[in-house]
Amino acid sequence: MNQYKEAQGLGRSKVVFYFDGQRLTETLTPEQLGMESGDVIEIVIFGIYP
């Protein structure tokens, strides 16, 4: 998650990730979420601060 923020230059912006309507945390694994190849993670960005 932090790698995405850094790669996108989002700095201090609040970024929230969702999969199938569930908010993701850094401790959840793809296996725990039942993710398969090609699944999509939704990203919500609150404010853009470099």
Secondary structure, 3 states (H helix, E strand, C coil): CHHHHHHHCCECCEEEEEECCEECCCCCCHHHHCCCCCCCCEEEEECCEC
